[in-house]
Amino acid sequence: MIPIKPPSGAKSKRKRVGRGPGSGLGKTCGRGQNGQKSRSGSKSRAWFEGGQMPLERRVPKRGMKRGKKSVMMHHFRTSYQLVNLKQLGRYGDSQVVDPALLKRDGLIKRLNLPVKILGDGQVEKALTIRAQVFSRSAKAKIEASGGKAEVI
């Protein structure tokens, strides 16, 4: 049996610095003589421009662009609590399923966030489901089983 090993040239030896002049990386260890980067603990941020006014501050900012993919998109995002139809199989026939009931049973965590019902799974019972949003497939499956999908 042939042992599995990486192809030749794929793995290179670790650079051992400060091991004398014969190593090629003795004395200054490849950092050069003087300067900020030669010092221990030297770090400069990727956006730092040496004290020059940074690009981010030189370019004017104008309002909050909702339609474009901007940095501010998280301000306008709606977060839904997702519930699949297969999770609603525990409820009895002609029962009204609303966010309060889902919270009580641990299917959602918060009442102040909207609930979205997704169509994964089947619903055999005629349930009246109240939620903020329904996917098309979920609404079709609920109505096919004789239930109602009520938007609140």
C-alpha positions as CSV (number, residue, x, y, z in Angstrom):
1,M,0.0,0.0,0.0
2,I,1.4,3.4,-1.1
3,P,1.2,6.1,1.7
4,I,-0.8,9.2,0.8
5,K,1.4,12.3,0.8
6,P,1.1,15.8,-0.7
7,P,2.6,16.5,-4.1
8,S,6.2,17.7,-4.2
9,G,6.5,21.4,-3.7
10,A,3.1,21.7,-1.9
11,K,4.5,21.9,1.6
12,S,7.3,24.4,2.3
13,K,9.5,24.5,5.4
14,R,8.7,27.0,8.2
15,K,10.7,30.3,8.0
16,R,13.0,30.2,11.1
17,V,14.2,33.8,11.7
18,G,17.0,35.1,13.9
19,R,19.2,32.0,13.6
20,G,22.5,33.6,12.6
21,P,23.9,35.1,9.4
22,G,24.2,31.8,7.6
23,S,20.5,31.3,7.5
24,G,19.9,34.3,5.4
25,L,17.4,35.6,8.0
26,G,19.7,36.5,10.8
27,K,20.1,39.8,12.6
28,T,17.2,41.9,11.5
29,C,15.2,38.7,10.6
30,G,14.0,40.0,7.2
31,R,12.4,43.2,8.6
32,G,15.0,45.6,7.4
33,Q,16.9,48.2,9.5
34,N,14.6,50.8,10.8
35,G,11.0,52.0,10.6
36,Q,7.6,51.2,12.0
37,K,7.5,47.7,10.6
38,S,10.8,46.7,12.0
39,R,9.6,47.3,15.6
40,S,8.2,44.5,17.8
41,G,4.4,44.7,18.2
42,S,4.0,46.8,15.1
43,K,0.6,46.7,13.5
44,S,-1.2,49.0,11.1
45,R,-4.8,48.7,10.2
46,A,-5.7,47.8,6.6
47,W,-7.5,51.1,6.1
48,F,-4.8,53.3,7.7
49,E,-3.2,55.7,5.1
50,G,-0.3,57.0,7.2
51,G,-2.2,59.9,8.7
52,Q,-3.5,61.1,5.3
53,M,-7.3,61.8,5.4
54,P,-8.7,58.3,4.8
55,L,-10.7,57.6,1.6
56,E,-13.8,56.8,3.6
57,R,-13.8,60.2,5.2
58,R,-12.8,62.1,2.0
59,V,-15.8,60.9,0.0
60,P,-19.1,62.6,0.8
61,K,-21.9,60.6,2.3
62,R,-25.4,61.4,1.1
63,G,-28.4,59.9,3.0
64,M,-29.4,56.3,3.4
65,K,-30.0,54.5,0.1
66,R,-32.7,51.9,0.7
67,G,-32.8,50.5,-2.9
68,K,-29.1,49.9,-3.4
69,K,-27.0,47.3,-1.7
70,S,-25.4,49.6,0.8
71,V,-23.8,49.3,4.1
72,M,-27.0,50.4,5.7
73,M,-29.2,47.6,4.4
74,H,-29.5,46.0,7.8
75,H,-31.5,49.1,9.0
76,F,-34.4,48.1,6.6
77,R,-34.2,44.4,6.8
78,T,-37.3,42.5,8.2
79,S,-36.4,39.5,10.3
80,Y,-39.0,36.8,10.3
81,Q,-39.4,33.9,12.7
82,L,-39.8,30.9,10.4
83,V,-42.2,28.1,11.1
84,N,-42.7,25.1,8.7
85,L,-46.0,23.3,8.1
86,K,-44.5,20.0,9.4
87,Q,-44.1,21.7,12.8
88,L,-47.8,22.4,12.9
89,G,-48.8,18.7,12.8
90,R,-49.1,18.7,16.6
91,Y,-52.2,20.9,16.6
92,G,-55.8,19.4,16.5
93,D,-58.4,19.8,13.8
94,S,-60.0,23.2,13.4
95,Q,-57.7,24.7,15.9
96,V,-56.6,28.4,15.6
97,V,-52.8,28.7,15.5
98,D,-51.5,32.2,16.2
99,P,-48.2,33.6,17.4
100,A,-49.2,33.4,21.0
101,L,-49.8,29.7,20.7
102,L,-46.5,29.2,18.8
103,K,-44.6,31.0,21.5
104,R,-46.2,29.0,24.2
105,D,-45.2,25.7,22.5
106,G,-41.6,27.0,21.8
107,L,-41.8,27.2,18.0
108,I,-41.0,30.9,18.1
109,K,-39.1,33.0,20.6
110,R,-40.5,36.5,20.5
111,L,-44.0,37.9,20.0
112,N,-42.7,41.3,18.8
113,L,-41.1,39.8,15.6
114,P,-43.3,38.8,12.6
115,V,-43.9,35.1,11.9
116,K,-43.6,33.6,8.4
117,I,-45.1,30.2,7.7
118,L,-43.1,28.1,5.2
119,G,-44.5,25.2,3.1
120,D,-42.1,22.5,4.1
121,G,-44.1,19.4,5.0
122,Q,-47.8,18.6,4.8
123,V,-50.8,19.7,6.9
124,E,-53.5,17.0,7.2
125,K,-55.9,18.9,9.5
126,A,-58.1,21.9,8.7
127,L,-56.2,24.5,10.8
128,T,-56.8,28.3,10.9
129,I,-53.3,29.7,10.9
130,R,-52.8,33.4,11.8
131,A,-49.4,34.9,10.9
132,Q,-47.9,38.0,9.3
133,V,-46.6,36.3,6.1
134,F,-47.2,33.0,4.3
135,S,-45.2,31.5,1.5
136,R,-47.2,30.7,-1.6
137,S,-46.7,26.9,-1.2
138,A,-47.7,27.1,2.5
139,K,-50.9,29.0,1.7
140,A,-51.8,26.6,-1.0
141,K,-51.3,23.5,1.2
142,I,-53.3,25.0,4.1
143,E,-56.2,25.8,1.9
144,A,-56.0,22.4,0.2
145,S,-56.4,20.7,3.5
146,G,-59.6,22.8,4.3
147,G,-57.9,25.3,6.6
148,K,-57.5,29.1,6.5
149,A,-54.4,31.2,6.2
150,E,-55.2,34.6,7.8
151,V,-52.7,37.5,7.5
152,I,-52.6,39.5,10.7
